[in-house]
Each structure stands twice: as structure tokens, then as C-alpha cells.
Amino acid sequence: EPGNSMKKFMSERNIRSVVIPGSRFMRNRLIWNHFLLANALKKEKIKLFHGLQGSIPLTCDCRAVVTIHNIQSKDSSNGFVPFLERKINGLANRAKASRFIAVSEAVKRDLVESKVDSEKIETIMHGCNEFGQTKKVLPGLVDKKFVLYVGTITLRKNIGLLLEAFANISQEFPKLLLVLAGKDLGQRQQLKFKAEQLGISEKIRFLEFVSRAELSALYTQAEFLAFPSLHEGFGLPVLEAMKCGCPVVSVRSGAVQDFGQDAVLFTENNIESFSQGLGQLVRDKDLRKSLSRKAMARAKLFSWANSAASTIRLYGEIMKQ
């Protein structure tokens, strides 16, 4: 579990934690990132800073690398403060970053489009060590056949398309359920209303919090993962599903195509195509088995050890500059 891993990490002799006072609220995050954090870097005489959350302090005066998880203008919050934060972070990153880490080739392409020098960008994809097949079955889903969605519960994840497509196949497969696991960002009721309008509300299950063990059980038990999201920097639920041998059908998007390749069934971003993809996977057991085998084999290529090794190598290159 993440907490245990962090405790072990912090117990290493060459690790020291530094607490920087500040608020996590949006209105104070700019001040924290660009002033309080920068002052702490100077005080601690840091030689290399790694911005894991997509930003570098504007007043940073040491070498720096920044990990970019997505280009936020494609999938961003509304309001002046989030807009200002994106603009300042982008300016600071271009001015201060020695190198950029993109979590997928899709993010790298987006960075190049936003005028970042391609020579400064390194693609280092995520790993997935924490998931695997299990015999655990969640209460309430014993002997149930279901399609699984994993991710935040919000309209911007294209869940509306998933509901429409599931409604299209539900008459052919009346006992099939749709399970949506993820944090509600305030739009669950709107999606429930849409499910009622489509006549599928009794076939929908929302699960807000699940542990990693429970999530592995969901991936293992599901007929397949349905991933309708269009703008993903990486698409970690897809890799988690692949690790568990869970077949995946996904709307065609650059990041998932980068690592999923032929281990994922891709569709176009429209109701007809996604409905066909769902129906095809429900009907075709051999296709599910084939995708499962390919997924498990491909998922072995992605580990946090590989990601860490590539990151450490990049640190060395930066320090030699």
C-alpha cells in the first residue's frame, strides 16, 4: 500500500524530509509553488529540483526537471485562478526547466506543439507493480457479469458516451451490469439522471472508494474495462487492467495507443463505434482471451523500477550540463 511504501522510503539514511508551511487550497497554491517552495530550495541549497506535479518555481535558481502528466489546456478547470496558474506554470517551466519528462509520447507531442524544444523532452512512462490477478470477489458482485469503468466520475471523462453505448447493448445482454469505480467530482447525480433517461439505472453500480486489493479484484472479475476518456496524459487504469489480464476497449486516444498497442481494442469517439466495441467484447470470448494474453505480456514492459532507472539516468545527464 502507498503509505507503507512511503514509510520505507523515508526511513532510508540518505532521505530527509522538509516541511514547507502553506495551504493546499487553490488560492494559495501559486504562492506556495513559486515563492515558499523556491525559498526552501535556496535555504536547503538544493542542486537539482524535480517538479513531480507539473511545475517549477518561477524564482528557482537551481537545475530543474519537471514531469508533465498532461497539457492542461486540453482538459482544464474553469475560472480565473486555474487559468492564471496554468499560464504561470507554463512560463516558469519553459524558463527554468533543464529537461522535461513526458509520461507518454502523446504528452511529448503536445509539449512540442506548445513550443518546448523536443531535445529537452524525455519520455518516461509510468510503471504498474501494485496490481495482479486475484481470487478475491467483491460482495454484491458475486456471480455477476459486468463491464468496468475506473476513473474519476466526471463528464469530462466522456462517461456520457459510455452510458449511451451501454444502453445500446443492454437489451441484448439484460443481465450485464456496468460498474463505475472512482471518486465523484460532483457530477454523479447528473450521470444517474442520464442513466434513468436511458432506462439503465438498475444496471449501474457506483463504487466511490476501493482499495488496491479490491480494484485488482474488480479488474480480474470484470468482463473487460471500458475506457471512453479522450484526453489522458497516460491512462493508468488501462495499464492496471492489463496487468490483471483484463481486456480493454478504449476510445482511440494517443496516450493509450502509445502503450496499449494491439493489446487494446480501439474504437472511434462516437456512440455507434463504441457500442460496437462493447458488444464485440461481450459476445466474443476468444477475443477477450486473446486481448487478456496480449495485455499481460505487454504490461510486463512497464515497471516503476524501469521508470526510476530512466529518471536517475536523466538526473545524471542534467548534473553534467
NUTOR-650175 format. One record per residue (C-alpha): x, y, z negated; residue in one letter. Coordinates in steps of 0.5 Angstrom, whole numbers, padded with zeros to 4 digits, always signed. Layout:
<pts>
XYZA ...
</pts>
This chain:
<pts>
+0000+0000+0000E +0002+0007+0001P +0003+0009-0006G +0008+0003-0008N +0012+0005-0001S +0013+0012-0003M +0015+0010-0011K +0020+0005-0008K +0023+0010-0003F +0023+0016-0009M +0027+0011-0013S +0033+0011-0008E +0039+0014-0011R +0040+0019-0005N +0033+0021-0005I +0031+0027-0009R +0024+0031-0009S +0023+0038-0010V +0016+0041-0011V +0014+0047-0008I +0009+0051-0011P +0003+0053-0007G -0004+0052-0004S -0007+0046+0001R -0012+0051+0003F -0012+0053+0010M -0012+0061+0008R -0005+0060+0004N -0002+0054+0009R +0001+0060+0013L +0004+0063+0007I +0007+0056+0005W +0010+0054+0011N +0013+0060+0014H +0015+0063+0007F +0015+0059+0001L +0018+0053+0005L +0023+0057+0008A +0026+0060+0001N +0026+0053-0001A +0030+0051+0004L +0035+0056+0003K +0035+0055-0004K +0037+0048-0003E +0042+0049+0002K +0039+0044+0007I +0043+0043+0013K +0037+0039+0017L +0030+0040+0016F +0025+0035+0019H +0018+0038+0020G +0013+0032+0020L +0007+0036+0020Q +0008+0039+0027G +0011+0046+0024S +0018+0049+0023I +0018+0055+0018P +0019+0062+0022L +0024+0064+0018T +0028+0057+0018C +0036+0058+0019D +0038+0051+0019C +0038+0046+0024R +0031+0043+0025A +0027+0038+0029V +0019+0038+0029V +0015+0032+0030T +0009+0034+0035I +0003+0029+0034H -0002+0032+0039N -0003+0039+0042I -0008+0042+0038Q -0011+0047+0043S -0014+0041+0047K -0017+0038+0040D -0017+0044+0035S -0021+0047+0030S -0025+0054+0031N -0024+0060+0027G -0019+0066+0027F -0015+0063+0022V -0014+0056+0025P -0012+0060+0032F -0007+0064+0028L -0004+0058+0025E -0003+0054+0032R +0000+0061+0035K +0005+0062+0030I +0007+0055+0029N +0008+0054+0037G +0012+0060+0037L +0016+0058+0031A +0017+0051+0034N +0020+0054+0040R +0024+0059+0037A +0027+0054+0031K +0027+0047+0033A +0033+0044+0036S +0029+0038+0038R +0022+0036+0039F +0019+0029+0037I +0013+0027+0041A +0009+0021+0039V +0008+0019+0046S +0009+0020+0053E +0003+0024+0053A +0005+0029+0048V +0011+0030+0051K +0008+0031+0058R +0003+0036+0054D +0010+0040+0051L +0013+0040+0058V +0006+0044+0060E +0007+0048+0054S +0014+0051+0057K +0018+0046+0052V +0025+0044+0055D +0024+0037+0057S +0031+0036+0055E +0029+0038+0048K +0024+0033+0047I +0025+0025+0045E +0019+0020+0045T +0019+0016+0039I +0013+0012+0038M +0009+0010+0031H +0010+0003+0028G +0005-0001+0025C +0007-0006+0020N +0002-0006+0015E -0004-0010+0019F -0005-0017+0021G -0010-0023+0022Q -0013-0025+0015T -0019-0030+0013K -0022-0024+0009K -0029-0022+0010V -0033-0016+0008L -0039-0017+0004P -0045-0015+0008G -0042-0017+0015L -0041-0025+0014V -0043-0029+0020D -0045-0022+0023K -0042-0021+0030K -0040-0013+0031F -0037-0008+0035V -0032-0004+0031L -0030+0004+0031Y -0025+0006+0027V -0023+0014+0026G -0026+0020+0023T -0034+0021+0024I -0034+0027+0028T -0037+0029+0035L -0030+0031+0038R -0028+0023+0038K -0033+0022+0043N -0037+0018+0039I -0044+0020+0042G -0041+0016+0048L -0040+0010+0044L -0047+0010+0042L -0050+0011+0049E -0046+0006+0051A -0048+0001+0045F -0055+0003+0046A -0055+0001+0054N -0052-0006+0052I -0056-0007+0045S -0063-0010+0049Q -0058-0016+0052E -0055-0017+0045F -0060-0016+0040P -0056-0019+0034K -0050-0015+0036L -0048-0009+0031L -0044-0003+0031L -0039-0002+0025V -0036+0005+0025L -0031+0006+0019A -0028+0013+0018G -0028+0019+0014K -0034+0023+0015D -0032+0030+0017L -0040+0033+0016G -0043+0030+0023Q -0045+0023+0020R -0052+0025+0020Q -0052+0028+0027Q -0050+0022+0029L -0055+0018+0025K -0060+0022+0028F -0058+0021+0035K -0058+0013+0034A -0065+0014+0032E -0067+0017+0038Q -0063+0012+0042L -0067+0006+0038G -0061+0003+0035I -0061+0006+0028S -0062-0001+0025E -0056-0004+0028K -0051+0002+0026I -0047+0001+0020R -0042+0007+0017F -0036+0005+0012L -0033+0011+0010E -0027+0008+0005F -0024+0002+0007V -0017-0001+0004S -0012-0003+0009R -0014-0010+0007A -0021-0009+0009E -0019-0006+0015L -0015-0012+0017S -0021-0016+0016A -0025-0012+0020L -0020-0012+0026Y -0020-0019+0025T -0027-0021+0025Q -0030-0016+0030A -0031-0018+0037E -0027-0012+0039F -0025-0005+0038L -0029+0001+0042A -0025+0007+0042F -0028+0013+0046P -0023+0018+0044S -0021+0022+0050L -0015+0027+0046H -0011+0023+0042E -0003+0024+0041G -0002+0017+0040F -0009+0013+0038G -0006+0009+0032L -0013+0005+0031P -0011+0002+0037V -0005-0001+0035L -0007-0003+0029E -0013-0007+0032A -0007-0010+0037M -0003-0012+0031K -0009-0016+0028C -0011-0019+0035G -0017-0015+0036C -0019-0014+0043P -0020-0007+0045V -0024-0003+0050V -0022+0005+0051S -0024+0010+0055V -0018+0012+0059R -0013+0017+0056S -0006+0018+0057G -0003+0016+0050A -0007+0010+0049V -0005+0008+0056Q +0002+0009+0054D +0003+0004+0049F -0003-0001+0051G -0002-0002+0058Q -0005-0009+0060D -0007-0011+0053A -0013-0006+0053V -0019-0006+0057L -0020+0001+0060F -0026+0005+0063T -0028+0012+0065E -0030+0017+0061N -0038+0016+0063N -0044+0012+0060I -0044+0007+0066E -0037+0005+0066S -0036+0005+0058F -0043+0001+0058S -0040-0004+0063Q -0033-0005+0059G -0037-0006+0052L -0042-0011+0056G -0036-0015+0059Q -0032-0016+0053L -0038-0018+0049V -0040-0023+0055R -0033-0026+0057D -0030-0030+0051K -0024-0032+0055D -0022-0024+0057L -0023-0023+0049R -0018-0029+0048K -0013-0026+0054S -0013-0019+0051L -0012-0021+0044S -0006-0025+0046R -0003-0020+0050K -0005-0015+0044A -0001-0019+0039M +0005-0020+0044A +0005-0012+0045R +0004-0010+0038A +0011-0013+0036K +0015-0008+0040L +0012-0002+0035F +0015-0002+0028S +0017+0003+0023W +0024+0000+0023A +0025+0002+0030N +0022+0009+0029S +0026+0010+0023A +0032+0008+0027A +0031+0012+0033S +0030+0018+0028T +0036+0017+0025I +0040+0017+0031R +0037+0023+0033L +0039+0027+0027Y +0046+0025+0028G +0046+0028+0035E +0043+0034+0032I +0048+0035+0027M +0054+0034+0032K +0051+0040+0036Q 
</pts>
